[in-house]
Each structure stands twice: as structure tokens, then as C-alpha cells.
Amino acid sequence: MSSRATSSRATLWRALAAFAVVALSVLAALTTEPRLGLDLRGGTRIVLETRDSPTVKADSEATDRALEVLRQRVDALGVAEPSLARSGERRIVVELPGVQDPREAAQVIGRTAQLTFHPVTGMAGKAADGIAEDGSRTLPDPDAPGAFLRLGPTALSGGGVKDAEAAFDQQGAQGWTIALSFHDGAGKDWARITGEAACRPAGDPGRRVAIVLDDRIVSAPGMEQSVPCGAGITGGSAQITGGFDADEARDLAALVKGGALPVPVTTVEQSTVGPTLGADAIRASAMAAVIGLVCTGLFIIVVYRLLGALATVALGLYGLISYAAVVTLGATLTLPGLAGFVLAIGIAVDANVLVFERAREEYLRPGARRSDLRRPLRVGFSKAWSAVTDSHVTTLLAAGLLFVFATGPVKGFGVTLGIGVLASLVSAMLITRLLADWALERGSVRRRPSWTGITAKGRVRARLEARPPRLMRSRRRWLGICGGLLLVALAGIGVRGLDFGVEFTGGRLVQYSTAQTVDADTARQAVADAGFPRAVVQSSGDSDITVRTSELTDDEQREVRDALSEVGGETTVVRDDLIGPSLGDELRNHALIALGLAVAAQLVYLTVRFRWTFAAAAVAAMVQDVLLVVGLFAWLGKPVDSVFLAALLTVVGYSVNDTVVVLDRLRELRRAAPRAPWPDLADKAVAQTLPRTVNTGMGALFVLVALAVLGGDSLADFSVALLAGVLLGIASTVFTALPLAVSLQSRRPERPVKPRVRPTDRDRSGAVV
């Protein structure tokens, strides 16, 4: 079979694969609704943790049983599309869309709700401590303040209740009541209890049956004269009265219907976000994505002309494929997740730029045949594959660590970033190649090769070839300067310290929106006058005020809101986060574990792919970038929270991404000239890859600047961290990684290696070209 036939068949298969991917993506995008996180659609998220009871251990089995009870309670609350899931062995994550006041929801779903029915044996002067040996107990009478009822042993538990429904009693003038229905066996027990009570004389407390919920008598109805002695109330139904209003009756019905939790639960995290923030975040991220794509597309069109225009089309399809993958997998889109989705655009640009730069090198190589424009492109894809694979794998490692070790929105960021990286491979290595092959076969393009954008050198490349840099001659100086910057960053961490958010320290952070503009000093004084002098109060934006405290109950949160309303007019809660101290410690430990594993994973992978000296240099540069970003936030006083952690771990992947490309070129140059000095090879690698670094960096900067400007306060710190990480990553490759790699390699001389000739470096006759 001829090479032309083989190439045509490969092109056909690529076309079929690309068509299938795009068609399925369009179908998924049009037919599947995205699953939005609570920070985008508004609502309440509560993380509960089960605790051991005197009789039951809070293991995974008990947590699963508690989850089913909570599910019934949430369903009874009437919340649309609630989400409940077990996290780990003892955690339950509850998401309640549309619920803006978490106090009532948390009280309803988190109560133990031990419902029991007791015969009343008499009155008591005061309550007795504990439960007597015969099972009797004494509790206050809700119908007579100051009086107490003596109760007999439990005659019926809440497990016998089949259904509970709040109803308004219009005929009996009882107001809101809870109608109970029992299972068959429990219905007979109810008839027996009420029958025994009906046998007692009128006025005797024993004619009453007490209904106890969580050690409190909620109702103690007396038997009517019509109830026969010994027969009781038949039909398997009962009614709880007690002067309830509509909300109290519904909540009590939900508790009774859901049943008792097998183990106690406690709230370790609680967050509430208003839908306004979600709408603004979606709009800002969408606008940033559009502006970033347009600016990036225009830039690569100017640099690469026709191939740049085709890559822009592929980038648009990349966005479609990424979105379709997210909705198909059922991944939850969160605010950081949208940021990761937008950021992956810059990663998608990198693969295209690598291919085009390699194709340009092949076309301009002395002695290369320039009659066939498709050949330089094929060589470009072949030679770029190694760097594309390594750079994408390093980013996927960071995304995978986020998914495994992070929680909540940060996990969503890892999911969307990972999907974006995989989609960029499909976009660049499949769709861009297919479009480019089709375009380069057109006669009009073959007659005008300058249209392709790979037939001429750019100004930067021409200047670098005319006067190549000699950076490695001063490598000790560069390492010294980088070391000085690192000391400044460490000084910031030591002197200024890190402002850890409530995710790591535990506490409560509430973001308010006031009708009038209030400066930080006025807001701080109002919160202090309300009784919270130690609260950290910050003003962000024209009408947003953030209050952070170590401990704050729901009632106290309302007091803070009322205090701000006096100075700022009508005040609403935009976001409300409550993190328990134990969860804060856990998140901080997980953050350190994720960073440590990221460093170890990068080191192992790069050692396998390159050599240990290259791996050590790349990881050292990456650690330097992380510490510089952390030091920058320390000096600026920016909060270190879960979103910052997402940005930091992205810097881990992005920093190594740029270094890997240069090290890949250095490895290739070493194979071609095994006896050449390492400093000269490193300078040559920088000169050959600098145009790609500039072009890729510009693509990422367009997106991040748009995100920083349009993303608002919620994404500003995230964008600042990533902007710093991208710029530092580019600089550290040249001034830290390469000087360190050259120094390490120069100290460990190696055996001479014979030059390796790749199949792409031969023409069809087998001669080396």
C-alpha cells in the first residue's frame, strides 16, 4: 500500500472520529441541562458528621441509615432537587437549592427526633433527674406551665408511625395539628394504649397519653368520653395538637415522618449563597471566556495566519467538547470550576502553538523540501507530541490531586480542569490537524504558501538566531537573584504571616450586601457595637461587607445583619460559610498532603521521562514558584482559602508545563550533539522555545486578565494568584530550572550517547534530511 493511500486512510479515520466527537458534543450540549453548584444557583450546603451514641457506633453503616432518615426529612420539607450524599465514613453532605435561611433547615434535618408514646401515670411537683428503673420519667406539661407529668415506660416508638402530615383543623378549632397514621402492628398498640387510658375516671391525669419528641412533651391529649374503655382509638390514626403555627407543624411532621436518627449528628460546615452572586459569577465567567477566546484567537491568527484561524475554530470546538463532557458526566459546575474551565483555554492554546512552531522550524530547516506544505505539518505534530504529552500529564497530575484530596468547590475545579486538558488534546491533535490537512491540500494555499504562517521567521526568532542569548554563562548570578526573591517571599510569610480563611481555621464568614455604600470603618464600628468587637470586617466593592468571626450562631448572625442595616439600609446575606474547627484542621492537612504529593508526583514522572537532574531542577523551580505566590499573598494580606489552594495547585501544574517544553528541547539537542557543552545547549534550547513561550503565555494572560477584570471580588484573588504563577513560571524556567539543570548535569559527567535519528528526519528514500 502506498504512503499516500495510508495517509488518506488515516485522514479519513481522523475525520470520522472528529465528526463523531463534535456531533455527540452538540447533542449533549442541547439535550442535557448543566448541574450548577449552590454557589451559582443559590441555596444552602450543610455538612453533618455522625457521632457515637451510648448504644450505637457511628460507622459507615450507621451513617448510611442516618442518610436515609435525613433524605425523608428533606423530601418532607419540599425542597426542589435536594442532594444528599455520604462523604467518607462519617460525613453527610446536604445541598438544599433555594434555601437562603439555613437555621431552620439545619434544626429540622439535624435533630435526633426520638419520638415515643407514654401513658401518663400522674402529676408531679417537679421534674425528676433521669429515667427510673421501671422506665418512668417526669417531664414538664406543655398545657400547664410549672406542672409536670409522670410518664410510664415507652409503650410505642416513632418507628411505628407510617405517615405524618400537617393539617389545619377548621372544625375542632385546634389550629395547626399533625395527623399521624400507624403501621398495622403499631395501630393495635395505639388502640391498646388509648383504651387503657379511657378506662381511667374523668379528671384523672391517667386519661392522657404523652407524645414525647427529643425528651420534650409536644402533646398530651386526653381521651374523649366517646373512646370506649379497653378498645381505645381504632383505625390506626392519631392527632398531635399543641398550638403550632404552620411552619412548626410542617417541621414537626417532617421530623416524625422521617423517623429517628440512629446516631446523633453535628454540623461541621454550613454555607449559604444568594442567587445574585451565582448569576453574576456565571455572567462574568462567560464574558471572560468569550473575551479570552476572541483575544487569543486574534493573536494566533496574527502570528500564524491561516493555521491560526483554523486553530481558533478548533478552540471554539474545544469549548463545546469541554462543556459537553462536563454535563454528560454529571459534574457539578461551581464558581472555581468555571474558572478552571476558562483557564483550560490557555492550556489548549499551548498544544497548537507547539505544533505550529515545530512545523515552522521544519519548513525553514536548511535542505528541507518546501514543495509539500503538509510534510512540515506532519513533522510538527510528530515532534510536538512528546512535549504536549508531558506538559498535559503534569497538569493532569495537579487536577487529579485536587479531585482526590480536595472537597466542595475545589474538587469541582479539579474536575473541569482535567476535562479541559483532555479536551485540548482532542482539539489540537485531532481537529486542528484535520482542518490543517484539508486546507493545505487546496490549490490556492499551495500557490500562496505564505498564507499558512509557517514560511517566514518572526522578528523575535530572527533576532534570537542573529544574537543568541548567553544566559547560562551567568547562571550563578540568576540562581542568586532567584534565591534572594525566595528569601523575600519567606520573610513575608514569617513577618506578615498568612491570613488563613475560615476553611482552614474554622469559624464563620458572612458576606452582606447593603443598599447604601458603607466604608469599612463604619461597618466595623457597627459590628463592634452589636457585641462583636473581635470580628474581622472588610469592605469589598461598593456595597459588599465581609464579616469573619471565630464563632457566630445564627441568631448572632441576624444581629450583625440588623446592625449593618442601621448604617447601610436594607441588608441581605450574599454568602454565609460556617466551618467547624475539626473540619478546618482536616482541610489544612489535606492541603499540605496535596502539595506534598504534587511535588512527589512531578518528581517521579519527570525522572522517568527525562533524567533525575532535569526532574530535580523542574521541581525546584516549581516549589520556588509556589513559595513566591504564597509570599506575595502574605505581603499583600490576601486571604488563603480553598479557592487560593485551587490556584496554587494549578500553578504547580502550569509551572512545570513550561519547564517541560524547554527540557524536552534540551534533551533533543543533546541527542543531536552529545559532546556539546551543556551551557551552550541550554542557551540554544531557550532561543528555540522562546517564541512558543511568548505566544502561549499571551494566550493564557488574555484569559486571566479578562477573568481578573470581569470576575469581580469572588475571582479577583484567584486571578491574581494565577497571573503571578504564569509569569513566575515563565521566568523560573529560564532563570532557575535551566541554570540548576546545567549545574547539576555538569557535576555528573555522563557517557557519550550516539545521535538518534527519528523516522521523521528521513525522506521517503531513507536518506537523512
Secondary structure as GFF3:
##gff-version 3
##sequence-region A 1 769
A	DSSP	alpha_helix	3	31	.	.	.	ID=ss1
A	DSSP	beta_strand	35	36	.	.	.	ID=ss2
A	DSSP	alpha_helix	38	41	.	.	.	ID=ss3
A	DSSP	beta_strand	43	50	.	.	.	ID=ss4
A	DSSP	alpha_helix	60	77	.	.	.	ID=ss5
A	DSSP	beta_strand	83	87	.	.	.	ID=ss6
A	DSSP	beta_strand	91	97	.	.	.	ID=ss7
A	DSSP	alpha_helix	102	110	.	.	.	ID=ss8
A	DSSP	beta_strand	115	124	.	.	.	ID=ss9
A	DSSP	beta_strand	137	140	.	.	.	ID=ss10
A	DSSP	beta_strand	148	151	.	.	.	ID=ss11
A	DSSP	beta_strand	156	157	.	.	.	ID=ss12
A	DSSP	three_ten_helix	158	160	.	.	.	ID=ss13
A	DSSP	beta_strand	161	169	.	.	.	ID=ss14
A	DSSP	beta_strand	175	182	.	.	.	ID=ss15
A	DSSP	alpha_helix	184	198	.	.	.	ID=ss16
A	DSSP	three_ten_helix	205	207	.	.	.	ID=ss17
A	DSSP	beta_strand	209	213	.	.	.	ID=ss18
A	DSSP	beta_strand	217	219	.	.	.	ID=ss19
A	DSSP	beta_strand	237	244	.	.	.	ID=ss20
A	DSSP	alpha_helix	246	258	.	.	.	ID=ss21
A	DSSP	beta_strand	265	273	.	.	.	ID=ss22
A	DSSP	alpha_helix	275	328	.	.	.	ID=ss23
A	DSSP	beta_strand	332	333	.	.	.	ID=ss24
A	DSSP	alpha_helix	335	364	.	.	.	ID=ss25
A	DSSP	alpha_helix	374	405	.	.	.	ID=ss26
A	DSSP	alpha_helix	409	426	.	.	.	ID=ss27
A	DSSP	pi_helix	427	432	.	.	.	ID=ss28
A	DSSP	alpha_helix	433	440	.	.	.	ID=ss29
A	DSSP	alpha_helix	443	447	.	.	.	ID=ss30
A	DSSP	three_ten_helix	449	452	.	.	.	ID=ss31
A	DSSP	alpha_helix	459	466	.	.	.	ID=ss32
A	DSSP	three_ten_helix	471	474	.	.	.	ID=ss33
A	DSSP	alpha_helix	475	495	.	.	.	ID=ss34
A	DSSP	beta_strand	499	500	.	.	.	ID=ss35
A	DSSP	alpha_helix	502	505	.	.	.	ID=ss36
A	DSSP	beta_strand	507	514	.	.	.	ID=ss37
A	DSSP	alpha_helix	520	529	.	.	.	ID=ss38
A	DSSP	beta_strand	536	540	.	.	.	ID=ss39
A	DSSP	beta_strand	544	549	.	.	.	ID=ss40
A	DSSP	alpha_helix	554	568	.	.	.	ID=ss41
A	DSSP	beta_strand	571	579	.	.	.	ID=ss42
A	DSSP	alpha_helix	581	609	.	.	.	ID=ss43
A	DSSP	alpha_helix	612	636	.	.	.	ID=ss44
A	DSSP	beta_strand	639	640	.	.	.	ID=ss45
A	DSSP	alpha_helix	642	672	.	.	.	ID=ss46
A	DSSP	alpha_helix	678	710	.	.	.	ID=ss47
A	DSSP	alpha_helix	713	732	.	.	.	ID=ss48
A	DSSP	pi_helix	733	737	.	.	.	ID=ss49
A	DSSP	alpha_helix	738	747	.	.	.	ID=ss50
A	DSSP	three_ten_helix	759	761	.	.	.	ID=ss51
###
